[in-house]
């Protein structure tokens, strides 16, 4: 059992607390955020401590940290917080759901959060500060570089590489052997069939409503 402070008081931080509480050996003792963003004294019944005061109350030799921030500015916000915590001497924990399918010899980086129902096949490498939300397939021998955020039900085929600071939306699919350059945004439902260039954005247009209303449909 180790004491952990969660950096983040939004939805991700609140949800991460629940997962750590029921499915990890860690004891979450506090939340933290930069002082300008602290708008409450506690969250989930646990104190919220301004980051500027954290070392005096929960020093690095007494507590570890989980940075539970989202994908703002293509993951730059989360990566800067991660670097700041490391610079202050904190070790960042990694969480892998007991309901994820991950072989024991798959290297997983620091401050990586892997939700339930992820399938991570042999030969995969997952870097530091990565979020794999629920239900993704990461195919054999693929590499997820540092500071990526992969939303739910993404299919990464075998021998792919997802570059650092990429965001991948729900239901995106990557053909086998594809290399996604750093800082790309792959929108929900996108199909990536070839290598990308740095910073590219891929999106699919949302389904337009039919001209008929539901009650006007025949035989439905």
N, C-alpha and C positions, 0 to 999 in steps of 0.2 A: 504494500500500500504506500502510495506517495501522495503528497499534497500538491494540488495543481491549481493555478489561477488561470481562468479563461479570459483572454483579451478579446473583448467584443460583447456588447450588451444589446445587440440586435437579435433578429430571429436565429441566425446561425449560432450565436453564443448560447442562447436559451436552449436550442435543440441539442447542441453539443453537450451541455450539462446533463441533459436527460440520458443521452447515450453513455456518457462516462459513468453516471450514477448507477445504471443498471447492468452495464456490460463491460466493466473494466476494473482493474485493481486500484484505480486512482480515486482520491477523495478531493472533490472540488471545494476549496475553502474560500474562494472569492472570485469576483469578476473585476476586470479593470478596463479602462479606456483612457484616452487622453483627457485631461481635465476639462477642456472646453466642451466635451461631448457627454460628460457625466451629468445626467439629469435626474438621478434617483439615488437613494441611499442603499437600496438592495434590489436584488433580482432573484426570483425563485427562492426567496427566504435566505439568501446569502449576501454578504456585504459587497457593495461596489466601491472599489478603491481607485482614486485617480492614479494614473500610471506614474505621475511625478512623485507620488508618495509610496509607491509599491515596495521599493527596496528597504525602506525603514520598517515596513510591517510584514512583508513576506520576502526576505532576501533570497538571492539565488541559491544559497546553501541550505535553504529550508523549503523551497517550493520550486516547482517547474511550471512551465507555461504552455498553454495551447492557444495559438492565434486563430481565432474563429471569426475571420473577416471574409467578406464576399469577394466579388470580382470587379469592384470599382476600378475605373481607369485601366481596364484590361489587366487586372491583378496587381497593378503597381502599388496600390494602397496596402494590400496584404503583404507583399514582398518587402516593403519599407518597414512595416511594423515588425515583421519577422527579423529583419536585420537589426532593428533597434533593440529588440529583446535579446538577441544574441550578443550585441555589443555591450549590453549591461550584465552579461555573464549568465543569463538564464539558459537552461536546457529546455528545448521544446519537445513535448511528447508527440508520439504518433498513435493514432487510434485505428484499429482494424476491427470491424464488426465480426463477432463470432459467427454471424450468419452470412458472411462473405466467403467465397470459395477462392482461397489464395494458397498456393503451395508454400511450404515453409522456407524454401530456398530463394524465393523472389525477393530481391533487395528493395526495401521501402525506405524512403528518405525521412528526414526529421520534419515534424509538424505537418505530417500528411494525415488526412482524415478520409477513411474509406467506409462508406455506409454499407448497409446490408444488401445482399443479392448481387454484389459485384462478382463477376467471374474474371479472375486474373490468371492467365494461362502460363505454362512453363516458359522460361526464357525472358519474361517481361522484367523491365526495370522501371520503377516509379521513383521520381526524384523528390527533392525537398519541397515542402509547402504546397502540396498538391491536394485538391479536393476531388474525390470521386463520389458524387452523390449516388443514390441507390440505383441498382439494376443495370449497370453497364457491363459490356463484354470487351475485355482488353485481350486481343489475340496474341498468340505465341510470338515470342521474340520481339515484341514491340517495346518502344521506349517512350515514357511520358516524362518530359523534362521538367525542371523546377518551375514552381509558381503557376501551374496550370489549374484551371477549374473546369471539370467535366460534369455536366448536368446528367440527368437520368436517361437511361435506355439508349445510350450511345453505343454504336458498334464500331470498334477499332479492329480491323482485320489484322492478320499476322504480318510481322515484319514492317510495321509502321513506326514512324517517329513523329511525335507531337512536340513541337518546339516550345521553348520556355515562354511563359506569360500568355499562353493561348487560352481562349475561352471557347468551349464547345457546348452548343445548346442541345436541348432535348431531342432525341431521335435522330441525331446526325449519324451518318454512316461513312466510313473510310474504306476504300478499296485496299486490298493487300499491297504492301510495299510502298505505300504513299508516305512522303515526307511533308509534314506541315511546318512551314517556317515559323520562327518566333513571332509573337504578338499578333497572331491572326485571330479573328472572330469568326467562328463557324456557327451560323445561325441554326435555329431549330429546324430539323428535317432536311438539312442540306446533305447532298451526296457529293463526296469528294473523290474524284476518280484519278487525279493526277497531282503532282507536287505543287505546292503553293509558294508564293513569294512573301517576304516579311511584311507583316501588317495588313495583309489582304483581308477583306470582309466578304463572306459568302452568306447569302440569305435566300429564302424562298418566300414568294408572296403568299400571304394568307388566303385561305379559301374564301371566295366571295359568296355572299348569300344568294340563293336562288331567287328568281323573280316571283315565285309563288310562295305563299305562306303555308305553314304546315297543314292547316285545315283545308287547303285547296288542293292538296296532293290526291291523286286518284289511286285507289287501291292500297293505301298506306294507313 
